[in-house]
Amino acid sequence: MQALTKWHITKKKHHMLAGDNTVKEVRDNYGKYYTNKYVKKQIDMRLEKMASIECNTGVDSTPVELSKAKREKKKLLLEIKKLDQTFYETISVSI
């Protein structure tokens, strides 16, 4: 049995991620959210803000507060779209 070196493990992880695809193809298919740590952090911050806005609206919110919350969430979604179009398309279906 062969001992796995750091190179073998890295190569195996890369192969599992990319398969027969190049890194560019993986990035195009899955988006920057899954391939770029900075973009993931930026998107996660915006998703957290959206969750906070959603949690702070309730049955006692006025129509003005609800429309303001909707505008803020839409603004955050557009920022996510600028960061990663592929991820935006994935989450916009569920929102």
MOHUVEN-V512241 format. One record per pair of residues at least 12 apart in sequence whose ideal C-beta (glycine too) atoms are under 10 Angstrom apart, sorted by the first residue. I is the first residue (numbers start at 1). J is the second residue. If there is no record, write none. Layout:
BEGIN
i:j
I:J
I:J
END
This chain:
BEGIN
i:j
14:26
17:30
17:34
17:35
23:35
27:84
27:86
28:86
29:86
30:84
30:86
30:87
30:90
31:43
31:83
31:84
31:85
31:86
31:87
31:88
31:89
31:90
32:83
32:84
32:85
32:86
32:87
33:80
33:83
33:84
33:86
33:87
33:88
33:90
33:91
34:84
34:86
34:87
35:84
36:83
36:84
38:83
39:80
39:83
39:84
39:87
40:83
40:84
40:87
42:79
42:80
42:82
42:83
42:84
43:76
43:79
43:80
43:83
43:84
43:87
43:88
43:91
45:76
45:79
46:73
46:75
46:76
46:77
46:78
46:79
46:80
46:83
47:76
47:77
47:80
47:87
47:91
48:76
49:72
49:73
49:75
49:76
49:79
50:69
50:72
50:73
50:74
50:75
50:76
50:77
50:80
50:91
50:95
51:73
52:72
53:68
53:69
53:70
53:71
53:72
53:73
53:76
54:69
54:73
54:95
56:69
57:69
57:70
57:73
73:95
74:95
77:91
77:92
77:95
80:92
END
